[in-house]
Amino acid sequence: TSSGGYQVLLRVGDSLEGAFKAVPIVIYTVPEGEKYSTWAAELHVVMGVPYIFTALCPGDWRTVESVVLRCNGEIEDPNAWEAPRYVLKPNGRHCTEGGISLDMTYFCVNGVHYVMWSDRKIRLDKDPVEIEPADVYIATVDPSAPWQMTTEPRCILRPIYGWDRYETEVDEGPYLLRRGDDLFITISGSSTGMADLYDLGLLHAKAGDNLLTPDGWEWLPYPLLTKESVENEYGPGHNCFVKDEETGDDLMVYHAVPHDKNGKPLGRKPGIRRVHWGKNGYPYLEMTPDRDLNPELKTIYAKVVIK
């Protein structure tokens, strides 16, 4: 999925690489005469039904709000997709009042359905306008209508380190990577206005923890992926995880900013990288082919001779 401009798009292929090259299918277009732009689309299947979690922005970035589109037929049929619905709190009011919501993701743990997103309080009635840090919030939702929260939004994370406060204080783009009972949420940090300094941090919890409280999560004090991680990949972040159908490996899909030979940024480009796992049980996201295990050495035999 992708977004931007006035449309939400799907690209469909027989492989991940094929999907990158596929002709996009337009599944939603902002009605003519309206100036809404679309932000950060994610495709999720909830109780067998495909949904796209995205956001609509009627003006500048200070007006963006999370929405959900439901599919009632074939996923590739634009006519099967319903119009966006705003994400609502239990009282029926919009997800964020007096601010913005974006980068909403969905996951299910132990039968409980959650959404997590970036939330920022903004006072447009103030002069100058008051803009608070972008924090990460969580709530449970009704799986038959995942735009409807069933608990009040709770803040579980605020930018507190240097690496998620470049230019402005931002934590956004949460996405779940699960391994057994370990729940890892990648968080993108710092200002998108300084794209080369965007980076990726990590939240960790266990499946039995109370995920609706800050105490239920461990926030690593250091980033896992930065402009120093992989040569010529600046500002890596806002990723998702999928499974390699052939090997069962976890794959990270993300964007970063390459530079030309003169050091000029070439804009955000998508990429795919296999996730490795450290001895500590945490994901290792900066593996490159030259550092990786030679496939010819994957299986090693040793002969022991006892005299």
N, C-alpha and C positions, 0 to 999 in steps of 0.2 A: 504494500500500500504506500501511497505517497500523497502529499497535499501541497498546497501553495497556490497562489492565484485564486481563482473562483471555482475550483473543481476538486473533487476527491477521486483519486484514480486507483485502479487495480492493474497489476501486471501479472499475467499468469503464464507459467512455463512448466516443463516437465522436470526441471531442476532449478536450484537457486540461481545458478549462473544464467540459465535460460530466462528466468523471470526478470533479471536485470535488463535483458535485451528485448523483451517482449513489447509489442505495441500496447500502449496503455488503454484500458477500458474506462470510460468516464461513467462512474456510478452516481455521481451527484454534481449538479451545477447550481451555484447560487442563483436564485430567480433574477430574471432580467430587471434592471433598474435598481437592484440592491448592490451595495458595494462591500459585502462581506468577503473576507478572505478566509481560507481554511488552513489549519495548522496541525502538523504532527499526527497523522492518521495511524492507527493501529488496528489490525484485524484480530479479533478473538472469537472463539466458538464457545458459547455459554449454553449448557444443557442441549447441545446439538444444533443450536441456532447461530449463524454467523452474525456478528456485530462489528461495526467500525466505531471505535472511540476516537474522536477528533475534537477540534475546537473551531468556533466561528469568531471572527474578529470584525465587527462592523465599522471600526474606525482605526485609530492607531493601536499600538500594542497594549495600551492601558485599558482596552475594552474587550479583550478576548475571554470567551467562556467555553467550558467543556460541553460537548454534545455527544449523542449516541445515535447511530443509524442501524436499523434492523433489516435483515434480509428475510424475505418471505418466499424464497424460491431458489432458483439456480444462482449461485454466487456471481457468475459472469453475466447475468442478465441485469442491465441497468434498471429495468422496470420492476425488478423484484425488491429493490431497496426503497425503504420508507424514508420520508423526510426526517431531518435531524430533530431529536428531542433534547432539550436542555436537561442537564443532570440536576436533580432536585434533592433537597434535604427532606427528612421525614415530615416536616411541616408543610411541604409543597413549595417552599421558596427556593430560589436558585442556589446552586452549590456555593457560590461565593457572592456575598453582598458587600458592596463597598470595596471591590477589588477584582482580581482576575483569577481564572483557573485554566490550566492547560496541561498537556502531556499526560493525560489520564491513561492509566493502564488497568488491567483486570487480572485477577488470579483467584484460584480456589484452593483452600487448605483445609483438610479434615471436614469437607462438606460445607464450609463457610465461604461465602463469596465476597470478595473484597474489591474495592477500587482504591487506587493510590494516585496522587496527582501533585502538581506544583501549584501553590496557592499564594497569592500576594495581595496584601491589603494596600489600597491606594485611596487617598483622599483627594478627589478631583475638585472638591469645594474649597480647598485651602489655597492660599497664595503665599509662597509657592506651593505647588502640589506636593503632598507628603506621600512618599513611596517607601514602604517597609521592605525588608528582605523577602525573597521568594523562598518559602518553606515547603516541606513535604507533608501532606495530609493523607489520612486513611479513613475509610468507612466501610461498613458492610452494605451490600445491595441485595435487592430482590432478583434472583436469577431469571425469573420470567419477565422482568422489566429492569434490566441492569442500569438504567438511568435513574432509578428510584432508590435512594439511600434508605437503609433501615436502622442506621445509628447516626448520631451526630458526628460531623467531621472532627477528627482529632489530629492536632499537630504532633508529629513524631520526630521531626528533624528540622533544625535551623542551621544556616551557615555559621560555623564557628571557627574554622581554620583559615589559614592564609590562602590555600589552594582553591577554595570555593568562594573567594571574595575578591578576585581580580576585577577591578573597575567597579563592580557592584556585587552585592551579596545574593547569590543565586544557588539554590539546589533544585534540580528539575529532572525530567526524563526518567522516572523510576521504571525498572523492569525486573521481573523475577527470573532468577536462575535457580532451579531446585536440584539438589543432589541428595537423595534419601530424605532424611528428616531435616537436613540443612537448607535453610532458605536464605538466598543471597539476593539482595536488591541493588542493582547498579544505579548510581545517582550521578547525573552530569552536573558539574559545578562551574561557576564563574560566568562572566558576561559573554553572551553571544556576540556582542559588539567588538570584542577582542578575540576573534575566532581562534587565533593561534594559541591562546591560553586556556581554552576550554579543556576540561579534563574529566576523568571518571573515578568516582569513589564507590564505596561499598558499605551497605548495611547487612547485618547478619542476625538471624534468629533461628530458633528451632520450631518445628511444626507444632509443638505443644505449648509454646509461649503465648502470652497475651499480646497479639499483634496490634491491638488498638491502643497501646500505651507506649510512650517513649522508652520506658524501662524494658519493654519486650524486645528491643532492638539494640544491637551493638553497632556503633558508628565508628568505623576504622579511621584513625587520625591522619592517614596518608592516602593519596590517590593511587589507584592501580594502573592507570593509563594516562600518560601526559605526552607533551610534545617531545620529551626526552626518550620515550619508550621505543619508538620505531623510526628509523631514519626517514626524513621527508614526509612524516605524517604529523602535522601540527593540529592541535586542538581536537583530539579524538573524543567522541562522546555520543550521546543520545543513541543508544544501541538497543537491540533486542536479541533474543536467543532462540535458536531453532535446532532441531535434531538433524544430523546427517542420516538420511534414510539407509545408506549402505553400511555405515560403520557404527551408528548409534552415538557418535561423538556429538558433544554440544558445539554449536557454531555460533559465533557472535557476528551479527550484522550491525554495522556502525557507519558513522561518517567522520571524515577527517579532512584536513586542508593540505593538499600537496602544494609545493612551490616549484616555479620553473628554475632554469639554471641561473637566472639573475636574482633569485630570491623573491620573486613576485608571487603572492598568493593566487592560486588558481580556483578558489572557491571550494565549497564543500563537495566531496565525492564519496559515494558509498563504497564499502568494502566488506569482505567476509574473512574471518579468521577462526581457526579451530581453537577451542578452549582447552587449555592444559590444566592439570590439577597438581598443586604442591603437596608436599608431605604433611603440611598442617591442615590439609583438607579444604584450603581456600583456592578459588580459581586463579589461574595465571593467564593474563590476557595479552601479554606483549610478546608472545613467542613469534619468531620469524623463521622462515625456511632454513636459513643458515645456522640457526641455533637448535633447530629441531633434530630429533633422532633420525639418523639415516635408516630408511626402511629396510635396507639390506642387513642391518644389525638389530632388527626388532626381535629376532629369536637367536639366542646364543646358546651353544652347547659346550659343556665342559667335560673333559675326560679326566677322571681321577684314577691314578695308578697307585695301588698300595703294594709296597714291597715288604 
